[in-house]
Every structure is written in structure tokens, then in C-alpha cells.
């Protein structure tokens, strides 16, 4: 028999794991002298010279990996939307617990510039979705008129938010495929 864990306890465990992942990622970035902090919307808006926004928001499904920044919480999460501060635990855990129970969560509120999205409301929901590998999230999107920019252009390079197991699997696949090509010659 497999013991089941209640959603509140699972949320606490998930938060601890997410914080450890953020710490490990930060240490690795420091060793490589990379800075993958979460971009602040106002800084990016000013650097691109974006001033106007379209007045209507529309609800749509947005790919979570295209959400690259935050309007007001960029110090609470890293570039992979993992929590970096312990004081976000209660809200993060309550969102994760609701996710574990299968509760319907309200759409997040996003600002869109080019192909990149910034969280206006719902940072914890985005963080939990990223943690669990959810591909898309419902969002109310307000579009800002801007040059066509991609998340990679804003960040300089996209952070690798997959875990070490995924990276090892990708390296192994790459090594095996190059080995097959060498044999076929």
C-alpha cells in the first residue's frame, strides 16, 4: 500500500524543493558568472521605449515558458520563477495545495510585449505551474505596443529551467545520436 500525503504537506514539501532548486541554480549561475534574475517589467518597458498599451484585455492560454518577468515581484522569484525568498511560502503553498486538490484557479494577469509576457497578478500561480511542468496557463493579457521582441532578446539568453535530470538525458541523447552518425559513415 502506498501512503498518500495530504495536499498541505505536499505543498510544504514542494516549496522546500523549489527553494532548493532556486538556490542550486543561483550557485551554478554565480560560478558561471551568469545573472538570470527575473526581469522587472518597468526596466524592460523603459529600455524598449514602450509607452502605449491596447485598452482591452483578452483571456487566452499562454505558454508558461514565454512568461519571463514580473511587474512588481521580480525580487521574489528567479528567472525560472522559483521562489527565492522564504516569506513567499504561505501564499506559494496555498496555491500549490489548491493545485494538488485540482481546484480551478483564476486566470493570471499578464502584460505582453512582443512575444514575451510579464506577470501583473499571479506570480505564485505561474511559479507553481512552472514547478509542476505545466505547459500553458489561462491569462488575461494586456498587450503593449512594442517592437517585435522575443523572450531570448529581452533576457540575452533563456535560462535553462529544466532540472539536471533533463539536461543529463539531453546530453545522453545527443551523445548517442552523434555516435550513430559516426557509425553510419
C-alpha positions as CSV (number, residue, x, y, z in Angstrom):
1,X,0.0,0.0,0.0
2,X,1.3,3.4,-0.9
3,X,0.8,6.1,1.7
4,X,-0.8,9.2,0.5
5,X,0.3,12.7,1.6
6,X,-2.3,15.4,2.2
7,X,-2.1,18.5,-0.2
8,X,-1.0,20.9,2.6
9,X,2.0,18.7,3.5
10,X,2.8,18.1,-0.2
11,X,2.7,21.9,-0.8
12,X,5.3,22.4,2.0
13,X,7.5,19.7,0.5
14,X,7.1,21.2,-2.9
15,X,8.0,24.7,-1.6
16,X,11.2,23.3,0.0
17,X,12.2,21.6,-3.2
18,X,11.5,24.7,-5.3
19,X,13.6,26.8,-2.9
20,X,16.5,24.3,-3.1
21,X,16.3,24.2,-6.9
22,X,16.5,28.0,-6.9
23,X,19.5,28.0,-4.5
24,X,21.3,25.4,-6.6
25,X,20.6,27.3,-9.8
26,X,21.8,30.6,-8.2
27,X,25.0,28.9,-7.0
28,X,25.6,27.5,-10.5
29,X,24.9,30.8,-12.1
30,X,27.3,32.5,-9.7
31,X,30.1,30.0,-10.6
32,X,29.5,30.7,-14.3
33,X,29.1,34.4,-13.7
34,X,25.6,34.3,-15.2
35,X,22.8,36.6,-13.9
36,X,19.4,35.0,-14.6
37,X,17.4,37.2,-12.3
38,X,13.7,37.8,-13.1
39,X,13.4,40.9,-15.3
40,X,11.3,43.8,-14.0
41,X,8.6,45.0,-16.4
42,X,9.3,48.7,-15.9
43,X,13.0,48.3,-16.7
44,X,12.3,46.4,-19.9
45,X,9.5,48.8,-20.9
46,X,11.8,51.8,-20.5
47,X,14.7,50.1,-22.3
48,X,12.4,49.3,-25.3
49,X,10.7,52.7,-25.2
50,X,7.3,51.2,-24.9
51,X,4.6,53.6,-23.9
52,X,1.2,52.7,-25.2
53,X,-0.9,49.7,-24.4
54,X,-4.0,48.4,-26.1
55,X,-7.0,49.2,-23.8
56,X,-8.7,45.8,-23.8
57,X,-7.5,42.7,-22.1
58,X,-8.4,39.3,-23.6
59,X,-8.4,35.9,-22.0
60,X,-6.2,33.2,-23.6
61,X,-4.0,30.3,-22.9
62,X,-0.3,31.3,-22.7
63,X,2.8,29.1,-22.8
64,X,4.3,29.3,-19.4
65,X,7.9,29.4,-20.7
66,X,7.1,32.7,-22.5
67,X,6.3,34.3,-19.2
68,X,9.7,35.8,-18.4
69,X,9.3,38.7,-15.9
70,X,7.2,40.4,-13.3
71,X,5.6,43.7,-12.9
72,X,6.2,44.1,-9.2
73,X,7.6,40.8,-7.7
74,X,10.9,40.4,-9.6
75,X,12.9,40.0,-6.3
76,X,10.7,37.2,-5.0
77,X,11.4,34.7,-7.9
78,X,14.3,33.7,-10.0
79,X,14.3,33.7,-13.9
80,X,12.7,30.2,-13.7
81,X,10.0,31.6,-11.4
82,X,11.3,29.5,-8.5
83,X,10.8,31.2,-5.1
84,X,14.0,32.8,-3.7
85,X,12.6,34.3,-0.6
86,X,11.2,32.4,2.4
87,X,8.4,34.9,3.0
88,X,6.5,33.9,-0.1
89,X,6.0,30.4,1.4
90,X,2.4,30.8,2.8
91,X,1.0,32.1,-0.5
92,X,3.0,29.7,-2.6
93,X,2.0,26.7,-0.5
94,X,-1.7,27.7,-0.6
95,X,-1.6,27.9,-4.4
96,X,0.3,24.6,-4.6
97,X,-2.2,23.0,-2.3
98,X,-5.1,24.2,-4.4
99,X,-3.3,22.8,-7.5
100,X,-2.8,19.5,-5.7
101,X,-6.6,19.3,-5.0
102,X,-7.4,20.1,-8.6
103,X,-9.2,23.4,-7.7
104,X,-9.9,25.8,-10.5
105,X,-7.5,28.8,-10.1
106,X,-8.4,32.2,-11.6
107,X,-6.5,33.4,-14.7
108,X,-3.3,35.3,-14.1
109,X,-3.0,38.8,-15.3
110,X,-0.2,39.3,-17.9
111,X,1.3,42.2,-19.8
112,X,2.6,41.3,-23.3
113,X,5.5,42.9,-25.2
114,X,6.3,41.2,-28.5
115,X,6.3,37.5,-27.7
116,X,7.2,38.0,-24.0
117,X,4.9,38.1,-21.1
118,X,5.2,39.7,-17.6
119,X,3.1,38.8,-14.6
120,X,0.9,41.7,-13.3
121,X,-1.0,39.4,-10.9
122,X,-0.5,35.7,-10.3
123,X,3.3,35.3,-9.7
124,X,2.7,32.5,-7.3
125,X,0.3,30.7,-9.8
126,X,3.0,31.0,-12.5
127,X,5.6,29.7,-10.1
128,X,3.6,26.7,-9.1
129,X,2.7,26.0,-12.8
130,X,6.4,26.2,-13.7
131,X,7.4,23.9,-10.8
132,X,4.9,21.3,-11.9
133,X,5.9,21.5,-15.6
134,X,2.5,22.9,-16.8
135,X,2.8,23.9,-20.4
136,X,0.2,26.7,-20.6
137,X,-1.9,28.8,-18.2
138,X,-5.1,30.8,-18.6
139,X,-4.4,34.5,-18.6
140,X,-6.0,37.9,-19.1
141,X,-3.5,39.6,-21.4
142,X,-3.0,43.3,-21.9
143,X,-0.8,44.0,-24.9
144,X,1.7,46.8,-25.1
145,X,2.6,48.2,-28.4
146,X,6.3,47.4,-28.8
147,X,8.8,46.2,-31.3
148,X,8.6,42.5,-32.0
149,X,10.8,41.1,-29.3
150,X,11.3,37.5,-28.1
151,X,12.0,36.4,-24.6
152,X,15.6,35.5,-25.6
153,X,16.1,39.0,-26.9
154,X,15.0,40.5,-23.7
155,X,16.9,38.2,-21.4
156,X,20.0,37.9,-23.6
157,X,19.7,34.1,-23.3
158,X,16.9,32.0,-22.0
159,X,17.7,30.4,-18.6
160,X,17.7,26.6,-18.6
161,X,14.9,25.9,-16.2
162,X,14.8,22.1,-16.7
163,X,16.3,20.0,-13.9
164,X,19.7,18.3,-14.0
165,X,18.0,15.0,-15.0
166,X,16.6,16.6,-18.1
167,X,19.9,18.1,-19.0
168,X,21.7,14.8,-18.5
169,X,19.0,13.0,-20.6
170,X,19.5,15.6,-23.4
171,X,23.3,15.2,-23.3
172,X,23.0,11.4,-23.4
173,X,20.6,11.6,-26.4
174,X,23.0,14.0,-28.1
175,X,26.0,11.7,-27.5
176,X,24.1,8.6,-28.7
177,X,22.9,10.3,-31.9
178,X,26.4,11.6,-32.7
179,X,27.7,8.1,-32.1
180,X,25.1,6.6,-34.5
181,X,26.1,9.2,-37.2
182,X,29.8,8.3,-36.8
183,X,29.0,4.5,-37.2
184,X,26.9,5.2,-40.4
185,X,29.8,6.9,-42.2
